[in-house]
Amino acid sequence: MRRLFFMFTFLIIFTGVSYGQNVAYLDIQKVMNMSKEGLKYKEEIKEKIRYYEEKVKELENKIAEIEKQLESPVLSEEGRKKKSEEKRKLERELSRIEQEANEELSKMKAEAEQKLVKKIIEVVKDYSEKNNIDLVFIGGMYSGVLYASPKIDITDEIIKRMGEGEK
């Protein structure tokens, strides 16, 4: 399957070059990480991570305090039962918060990536139309492009245009 993909890619490039078509390359990972919009989404996610870290730390501190109280030899049996129940409640709350954090952060990341990719496609389409580019290959962490000449790399131009709010 991979071999077929590379052969198909080669054929597109070969036929594109032979017919005088303009080809460009875009490192989509770089655009997502370096554009103003991408940086804004990253900061929003980091803020949410900090929020959940604070909540988790607060609950962990409460649990640790109860554990210290449970070690006290002067604590009555009734007091020990109440503290143990309180500790279990806090541990369930901690587990719920951690699960909520994972779900919310995954959702935020997926939504941010979706919005960002949509914006990148709009900007690349407009840029390509204005610059007579017929085909744009995407590169990045998991692309099929092993090398792209800097002559056809439009990544920095797209990052710049995204920052300007151009389409």
Secondary structure, 3 states (H helix, E strand, C coil): CHHHHHHHHHHHHHHHHHCCCCEEEEEHHHHHHHCHHHHHHHHHHHHHHHHHHHHHHHHHHHHHHHHHHHCCCCCCHHHHHHHHHHHHHHHHHHHHHHHHHHHHHHHHHHHHHHHHHHHHHHHHHHHHHHCCCCEEEEECCCCCCCCCCCCCECHHHHHHHHHHCCC
